[in-house]
């Protein structure tokens, strides 16, 4: 592929946000170039979230990116909260008008979107390190990047920075304000070659700390343990991991956690981060470049999908009709959803995790909230509505 030098929308980052934005725009006739600093193999192996909100599933299906999702994704109609030795199911469809979530790994979403882009021949440049973004106050911003041992300049109408927390996009945004919260615990996460021991996700509150039972496929389990923020993986043998998971998931009357070979493990810090605004001139931020949420609420990938659906719709109206209202309102509209997701993620995190040196009063408050959520239809409906996600605007317009 020849190195591109001009496009309408330059997209930095080939994660779910950048790839989905490129896909939505290309199918409506808007030219894009996607630059990715890593190689294709790395991008397709990068382990991240695995829960897709209803709106994310809807936009993938409607845009022609849902064929493998429909074959291999696992629809889930609820989650289970475990605490005080009991399990309590939250039924999503009955509380949200039929909405649900789907378990489908981010790696699979990325593979699907890469394959679709390569089929069209639209430019997707791997191992292209973005070096800086200039001219965002003009009508011809530029992205300077290194590829194949040489530096190149890509001129465009708009730059979409979908390059994650450590990318250059946010640094190019002048006068940005940031908000951050670092939580006093991390997650030890594992992938295991064993069929899940449950049909739906289990969120467990236990005196030893939080635990989550999830899955990637009917054959592969994904599980997490709350650990201290500076935890050393060397302290956790396979046997200790499985024993601690069984302890935290235990309920009265018995329940068996199946075990198997652990194929991957890692410690993930817990934090919230938001940048305001998400736009300056012709530069727009989307996904982790603009915000991070703790994973308890399963919002990271879904917020990225919401950002780029909103941005793609605004760009379509601008190019098609000369209407700039969507672009002008992008930051405020996106941030409304971001802060809603941050609050929900904080609610789930603070309700389920055990703080270091937690006092008995705080523990009683957590249990009171858990009992209320399990017993009150209104409280359960609030959790369900936030978990399955708010509707995404602009999907019909983009996928017509």
Buried (B, 14 or more C-beta within 10 A) or exposed (E): EEBBEBBBBBBBBBBBBBBBBBBBBBBBEBBBBBBBBBEBEEBBEEBBBBBBBBBBBBBBBBBEBBEBBEEBBBBBBBBBBBBEEEBBBBBBEBBBEEBBBBBBBBBBBBBBBBEBBEEEEBBBBBBBBBEEBBBBEEEEBBBBBBBEEEEBEBBBBBBBBBBBBEBBBBEBBEEBEEEEEEBEBBBBBBBBEBEBBBEBBBBBBBEEBBBBBBBBBEEBBBBBBBBBBEBEEEEBEBEEBBEBBBBBBBBEEEBEBEBBEBEEBEBBEBBBBBBBBBBBBBBBBBBBBBBBBBBBBBBBBBBBBBBBBBBBBBBBBBBEEEEEEBBEBBBEBBBEBBBBBBBBBBBBBBBBBBBEEEEEEEBEEBBEBBBEBBEEEEBBBBBBBBBBBBEBBBBEBBBE
